[in-house]
């Protein structure tokens, strides 16, 4: 297994945060009022997507040699 370095952690964290943001924004329905959104559900699904992104990054990141 490759050595996990600071550079890897930074790249993996940036990728995970992007995934969380994309997942959360993708779950918001067009035309839905802010008070109609189930924010706990959105945060839950986005968090799971972030964790899965980190786990996927263990296989390798193209950003890190």
Secondary structure, DSSP 8 states (H G I E B T S, - for coil): -----HHHHHHHHHHHHHHHHHHHHHHS-TT--GGGS-HHHHHHHHHHHHHHHHHHHTT--TT--
